[in-house]
């Protein structure tokens, strides 16, 4: 009898059965823990050692391939399921890749550079989606999300000590930067003016924090849909508060704005009457703020906390960058291709842009708007794809609103899906699976109510 039990345990570790992706693991306890810590390592490499290279290839990329193979080689059936269940997402990525290739060739861009972009943006995204699906069905949704939150939490914790100007915290980031041999964001370390934690820059820390919040929100709404009408779901509000605190520490304004918009949408979706009452209650305060707007702006501009300053060169320069980006798109709506660089076109449009305050910013900075960047790279034909994605999101709007801080944040910065943010693809399968889990759970709850 003992031998039979041992055989069963061994069989489970080799060819595990399908699992409840929200709790159990597909493997025995020891193997499951190994995959969990392996996932933590994946996110650590993706956050803290983005440009750590060996032989010119990012170590994180090699590790993703290793993790991909370890998940699917022993479970080929799972790979088939991954393709089947993520096929719409893979087709979206493929459409973008094909469109980017066509637009790039139309603009006579170097083929080798274009193919490199397809590998870095599209193939990496597809591998991320499939790896995310494999991990989802190996360690479960909770552990996948928690693994990411662990690393983001460590990064945010280090950022707190950097904000307090503790040298040891900055030295840790200096050491990580030294082995990456990349100077792109070294000025953040030289100035030590904005906390960045383990992340590559303060902006990356904000992006990762917003993504962690979105993944956690989606998970909560899938596991406990019966709490949809419960406003005081403390874990969600605490998570949102942490996003805002980390944004203040790292000097990021956009996640704060996104968090406030999320709060308004969430309260409205859960308690519309309460949201309306709150609007009328806050209206006098809004009028009071408006009547003293100049004094408030002057005070905010004088503060040492960057997240509260809205009249500095950076925020003023956003207007020039945004209008310049729109001018680039309207001048060439079919797109510029995958290796687009906005600074190369400054001489062509300088007469129109020189009248802007802080117009010089367009000479040395990217557009700082993810959505305009996508239009520049892919052209107007990316809009049908965006419409398709939005229609899919609309089907599960309540859980998708967790991405509002992320959506607002990337409006003011460059990175996003298929444009620098490769980590979001690991969580697309979580979003898809959680949406289905939520629908099934709601049907069960509605059926139970009708039966009574």
Beta strands, then each sheet from edge to edge (+ up, - down):
strand 1: 53-54
strand 2: 57-58
sheet 1: 1+ 2-
end
